[in-house]
């Protein structure tokens, strides 16, 4: 529910209305202040609200029902686009956020070498998996906490903030301490217990779209994070499962403008998981930027043929460097920059 007030409504009257609303209970009030107009967004059980008791105030212009089940992530409640800050970097602003690195951390030499290479090419963030969710129990599962220590070492030596995936709530304190952006993978998008716990921390969350999730389900997962108080959320389109088997997933680039229309949260695209084929990463990266994405998360490996995880979808540092030059040109057309 949204209560639109008449232009230039004084603050004392706004506070009076908020008291009336709070007396009904069950809702949280979010005030949206425009140049002349103020909007009160109500999230929660709005069935307790007596619209007549609100419309009686002469400074109330109208009441609007919000049809979508997601409220806090809804652009109607938050017209201005959210910019997530990570140190001196931003995600959602004019500068595109490029996150690059190996799918899985394998050794000190590997992660440090790749980190230095992607930074040299212009990446602003280092991505790397310490814990790896795999379809097969026999596949490489990552180095765990040892991998996280190697990722931290590479971050210290390059100055790149790190992005890494959390698998269990037992590691939340460790991730809050060591990781700059905590990634929630596709398989955990609807792990609501984990989302609730992450909603209480003050750390950016990169939320990946689930394997078969609709856009509404995706945004409702983000709503779980915001409902608990964490508003530092970055959405990530990484492809969904369809009947097509040529690619690993079907990268849904149409989700970018839809999400930009429906929510104020920034969105990045993962062309590596989205296609599963290294030679498609370039074209899908360029298309994602043209479609309005706020950044990319790309898998870069120094030796893809011998990678322990997802080598077939990883590009080499040289290919990444060439791609960054092309992306800079497309970003310029879209009034963005790398």
C-alpha positions as CSV (number, residue, x, y, z in Angstrom):
1,X,0.0,0.0,0.0
2,X,1.2,3.5,-0.8
3,X,-0.2,6.7,0.6
4,X,0.4,9.7,-1.6
5,X,0.3,13.0,0.2
6,X,-0.5,16.4,-1.3
7,X,2.4,18.6,-2.4
8,X,4.3,20.4,0.4
9,X,2.5,18.6,3.3
10,X,4.2,19.9,6.5
11,X,6.2,17.5,8.6
12,X,4.0,17.7,11.7
13,X,1.0,16.4,9.7
14,X,3.1,13.6,8.3
15,X,4.1,12.6,11.8
16,X,0.5,12.7,12.9
17,X,-0.5,10.3,10.0
18,X,2.4,8.0,10.8
19,X,1.1,7.7,14.4
20,X,-2.4,6.8,13.2
21,X,-0.9,4.1,10.9
22,X,1.3,2.7,13.6
23,X,-1.8,2.3,15.8
24,X,-3.2,-0.2,13.4
25,X,0.0,-2.4,13.9
26,X,1.5,-5.0,11.6
27,X,3.0,-2.7,9.1
28,X,6.3,-0.9,8.6
29,X,6.3,2.6,7.1
30,X,8.9,3.7,4.6
31,X,8.8,7.4,3.7
32,X,9.7,8.4,0.2
33,X,10.5,12.1,0.0
34,X,10.3,13.8,-3.5
35,X,10.9,17.4,-4.4
36,X,7.3,18.4,-3.6
37,X,5.5,15.2,-2.8
38,X,5.8,12.7,0.0
39,X,4.8,9.0,-0.3
40,X,4.4,6.7,2.7
41,X,5.0,3.1,1.6
42,X,3.5,0.4,3.9
43,X,5.0,-3.0,4.0
44,X,3.5,-5.9,6.0
45,X,0.0,-7.0,6.8
46,X,-1.9,-4.0,5.3
47,X,-5.3,-5.8,5.8
48,X,-5.2,-4.2,9.3
49,X,-5.3,-0.7,7.8
50,X,-8.6,1.2,7.7
51,X,-8.3,3.2,4.5
52,X,-11.2,5.5,5.6
53,X,-9.3,6.5,8.7
54,X,-6.5,7.7,6.5
55,X,-8.4,9.3,3.7
56,X,-10.2,11.6,6.2
57,X,-7.0,13.7,6.4
58,X,-7.3,16.5,3.8
59,X,-3.5,16.3,3.0
60,X,-3.9,12.8,1.8
61,X,-4.2,12.8,-2.0
62,X,-4.9,9.1,-2.6
63,X,-4.1,5.5,-1.6
64,X,-2.7,3.0,-4.0
65,X,-2.5,-0.7,-3.6
66,X,0.7,-2.4,-4.7
67,X,-0.2,-5.6,-6.5
68,X,3.3,-7.1,-6.4
69,X,4.1,-9.3,-3.4
70,X,7.5,-7.7,-3.0
71,X,7.5,-4.3,-1.4
72,X,10.9,-3.2,-0.2
73,X,12.6,-4.2,-3.4
74,X,9.8,-2.6,-5.5
75,X,10.7,0.6,-7.4
76,X,7.3,2.0,-6.5
77,X,8.5,2.1,-2.9
78,X,12.0,3.3,-3.8
79,X,12.0,5.3,-7.1
80,X,15.7,6.1,-7.0
81,X,18.1,3.3,-8.1
82,X,20.1,1.9,-5.3
83,X,23.9,2.1,-5.5
84,X,25.7,-0.4,-3.4
85,X,29.1,0.8,-2.1
86,X,32.0,-1.5,-1.5
87,X,34.9,0.6,-0.2
88,X,35.6,3.2,-2.8
89,X,33.8,1.3,-5.5
90,X,30.1,1.4,-6.4
91,X,27.7,-1.1,-8.1
92,X,24.8,0.5,-9.8
93,X,26.3,3.8,-10.7
94,X,27.8,5.1,-14.0
95,X,30.8,2.9,-13.7
96,X,30.2,-0.8,-14.5
97,X,31.2,-3.3,-11.9
98,X,33.4,-6.0,-13.5
99,X,34.0,-9.0,-11.2
100,X,36.5,-11.5,-12.6
101,X,38.5,-14.5,-11.4
102,X,38.5,-18.3,-11.3
103,X,35.4,-20.4,-10.6
104,X,37.4,-22.2,-7.9
105,X,40.6,-21.3,-6.0
106,X,43.1,-24.0,-6.6
107,X,46.5,-22.7,-5.4
108,X,48.3,-19.5,-4.3
109,X,50.1,-19.2,-7.7
110,X,46.8,-19.5,-9.6
111,X,44.7,-17.1,-7.7
112,X,47.4,-14.5,-7.3
113,X,48.3,-14.7,-11.0
114,X,44.7,-14.4,-12.2
115,X,44.0,-11.5,-9.7
116,X,47.0,-9.5,-11.0
117,X,45.9,-10.2,-14.6
118,X,42.3,-9.1,-14.3
119,X,43.2,-6.0,-12.3
120,X,45.7,-5.0,-15.0
121,X,42.8,-5.3,-17.5
122,X,40.5,-3.1,-15.5
123,X,38.4,-5.5,-13.3
124,X,37.2,-3.8,-10.1
125,X,36.5,-7.0,-8.1
126,X,38.1,-10.4,-7.7
127,X,35.7,-13.4,-7.7
128,X,36.8,-16.8,-6.5
129,X,35.1,-19.8,-5.1
130,X,36.4,-21.3,-1.8
131,X,33.3,-23.5,-1.3
132,X,31.9,-25.0,-4.5
133,X,28.4,-26.5,-4.8
134,X,28.7,-29.3,-7.3
135,X,26.1,-31.6,-8.8
136,X,28.3,-34.6,-8.3
137,X,29.5,-35.5,-4.8
138,X,32.7,-36.8,-6.4
139,X,33.6,-33.5,-8.1
140,X,36.1,-30.9,-6.7
141,X,34.3,-29.1,-3.8
142,X,36.8,-26.3,-3.3
143,X,39.5,-25.7,-0.8
144,X,37.1,-24.3,1.9
145,X,38.6,-22.0,4.5
146,X,42.1,-22.6,3.1
147,X,40.8,-21.3,-0.2
148,X,39.3,-18.2,1.5
149,X,42.7,-17.5,3.0
150,X,44.3,-17.6,-0.4
151,X,41.6,-15.3,-1.7
152,X,42.3,-12.8,1.1
153,X,46.0,-12.9,0.3
154,X,45.4,-12.1,-3.4
155,X,43.1,-9.3,-2.3
156,X,45.7,-7.8,-0.1
157,X,48.4,-7.9,-2.8
158,X,46.1,-6.4,-5.5
159,X,43.8,-4.2,-3.6
160,X,40.7,-5.8,-5.3
161,X,37.6,-6.4,-3.1
162,X,36.6,-10.0,-3.1
163,X,33.4,-11.8,-4.0
164,X,32.9,-15.4,-2.8
165,X,30.0,-17.8,-2.3
166,X,28.7,-18.8,1.1
167,X,27.3,-22.3,1.4
168,X,26.3,-22.5,5.1
169,X,25.1,-20.2,7.8
170,X,27.9,-21.6,10.0
171,X,30.4,-19.5,8.0
172,X,28.5,-16.2,8.2
173,X,30.8,-14.6,10.8
174,X,33.9,-15.6,8.8
175,X,32.5,-14.3,5.6
176,X,31.4,-11.0,7.2
177,X,35.0,-10.6,8.4
178,X,36.9,-11.6,5.3
179,X,34.7,-11.2,2.2
180,X,33.6,-7.8,0.7
181,X,30.6,-9.2,-1.2
182,X,28.9,-12.4,-0.1
183,X,27.5,-14.4,-2.9
184,X,24.4,-16.5,-2.5
185,X,24.4,-19.0,-5.3
186,X,21.6,-20.2,-7.5
187,X,21.1,-23.3,-5.5
188,X,20.6,-21.3,-2.3
189,X,18.4,-18.6,-3.7
190,X,15.4,-20.0,-1.9
191,X,17.3,-21.2,1.2
192,X,15.2,-19.0,3.3
193,X,16.9,-19.8,6.6
194,X,20.2,-18.7,5.1
195,X,18.6,-15.6,3.6
196,X,17.0,-14.6,6.9
197,X,20.3,-14.8,8.7
198,X,22.1,-12.8,6.0
199,X,19.4,-10.2,6.2
200,X,20.6,-9.1,9.6
201,X,24.2,-8.4,8.6
202,X,25.6,-5.1,7.2
203,X,27.5,-6.6,4.2
204,X,26.6,-6.5,0.4
205,X,25.0,-9.7,-0.9
206,X,25.2,-10.8,-4.5
207,X,22.0,-12.9,-5.0
208,X,22.0,-15.2,-8.0
209,X,18.8,-16.2,-9.7
210,X,17.7,-19.7,-9.1
211,X,18.0,-22.4,-11.7
212,X,14.3,-22.4,-12.5
213,X,13.2,-19.2,-10.7
214,X,10.7,-16.8,-12.1
215,X,11.5,-13.1,-11.8
216,X,8.9,-12.7,-9.1
217,X,10.5,-15.6,-7.1
218,X,13.9,-14.0,-7.6
219,X,12.7,-10.6,-6.3
220,X,10.9,-12.3,-3.4
221,X,14.2,-13.9,-2.4
222,X,15.7,-10.4,-2.4
223,X,12.7,-9.3,-0.3
224,X,13.7,-11.8,2.4
225,X,17.1,-10.0,2.6
226,X,15.6,-6.5,2.7
227,X,12.8,-7.5,5.2
228,X,15.4,-8.2,7.8
229,X,17.2,-4.9,7.3
230,X,19.9,-5.6,4.7
231,X,19.4,-3.2,1.8
232,X,22.8,-3.8,0.2
233,X,21.7,-6.3,-2.4
234,X,23.1,-6.9,-5.9
235,X,21.0,-9.2,-8.2
236,X,22.6,-11.5,-10.6
237,X,21.1,-13.1,-13.8
238,X,23.1,-16.3,-14.4
239,X,20.8,-18.2,-16.8
240,X,17.8,-20.5,-16.1
241,X,17.0,-24.0,-17.0
242,X,14.9,-24.5,-20.2
243,X,14.4,-27.3,-22.7
244,X,17.5,-26.1,-24.6
245,X,20.5,-28.4,-24.0
246,X,23.1,-26.8,-26.3
247,X,24.1,-24.3,-23.6
248,X,24.5,-25.0,-19.9
249,X,21.6,-22.6,-19.2
250,X,19.5,-20.1,-21.1
251,X,20.8,-16.6,-20.3
252,X,17.7,-14.5,-19.8
253,X,18.9,-11.1,-20.9
254,X,15.3,-9.9,-21.1
255,X,15.3,-10.0,-17.3
256,X,17.6,-7.0,-17.2
257,X,15.1,-4.4,-18.4
258,X,12.3,-6.1,-16.5
259,X,14.2,-6.0,-13.2
260,X,15.3,-2.4,-13.9
261,X,11.6,-1.5,-14.3
262,X,10.3,-3.5,-11.3
263,X,13.1,-2.9,-8.7
264,X,15.6,-0.3,-7.6
265,X,18.3,-2.9,-7.0
266,X,21.4,-3.1,-9.3
267,X,21.8,-6.2,-11.5
268,X,24.9,-7.9,-12.9
269,X,25.1,-10.7,-15.4
270,X,27.1,-14.0,-15.3
271,X,27.7,-14.9,-18.9
272,X,30.0,-17.8,-17.9
273,X,27.4,-19.9,-16.0
274,X,24.7,-18.4,-18.3
275,X,26.1,-20.3,-21.3
276,X,28.7,-22.8,-20.0
277,X,30.8,-22.1,-23.1
278,X,33.8,-19.9,-23.1
279,X,33.5,-18.7,-26.6
280,X,30.0,-17.3,-25.9
281,X,31.2,-15.2,-23.0
282,X,32.2,-12.2,-25.2
283,X,29.0,-11.9,-27.1
284,X,26.8,-12.3,-24.0
285,X,28.9,-9.8,-22.1
286,X,28.5,-7.2,-24.8
287,X,24.8,-7.9,-25.0
288,X,24.3,-7.6,-21.3
289,X,25.9,-4.2,-21.1
290,X,23.8,-3.0,-24.1
291,X,20.7,-4.3,-22.3
292,X,21.5,-2.2,-19.2
293,X,23.3,-4.4,-16.8
294,X,25.2,-2.7,-14.0
295,X,28.2,-5.1,-14.3
296,X,29.4,-8.6,-15.1
297,X,30.8,-11.5,-13.2
298,X,33.2,-13.5,-15.5
299,X,35.2,-16.6,-14.9
300,X,38.9,-16.2,-15.8
301,X,41.4,-19.0,-15.5
302,X,45.1,-19.1,-16.4
303,X,44.8,-22.7,-17.6
304,X,41.2,-23.5,-18.4
305,X,42.0,-26.9,-19.9
306,X,43.3,-28.1,-16.6
307,X,40.9,-26.3,-14.3
308,X,39.4,-28.3,-11.5
309,X,36.0,-26.6,-12.0
310,X,34.2,-25.2,-15.0
311,X,37.2,-24.9,-17.3
312,X,34.9,-25.1,-20.4
313,X,33.3,-21.8,-19.5
314,X,36.4,-19.9,-18.4
315,X,38.3,-17.5,-20.5
316,X,42.0,-16.8,-20.3
317,X,43.5,-13.5,-19.0
318,X,44.5,-12.6,-22.6
319,X,40.9,-13.1,-23.9
320,X,39.6,-11.1,-20.9
321,X,41.9,-8.2,-21.6
322,X,40.7,-8.0,-25.2
323,X,37.1,-8.3,-24.1
324,X,37.5,-5.4,-21.6
325,X,38.6,-3.1,-24.5
326,X,35.4,-4.0,-26.5
327,X,33.2,-3.6,-23.4
328,X,34.5,-0.1,-22.9
329,X,33.2,1.0,-26.3
330,X,29.8,-0.4,-25.7
331,X,29.7,1.2,-22.2
332,X,30.4,4.5,-23.8
333,X,27.4,4.2,-26.1
334,X,25.2,3.5,-23.0
335,X,26.7,6.5,-21.1
336,X,28.5,4.1,-18.8
337,X,32.2,3.4,-18.3
338,X,34.4,0.5,-17.4
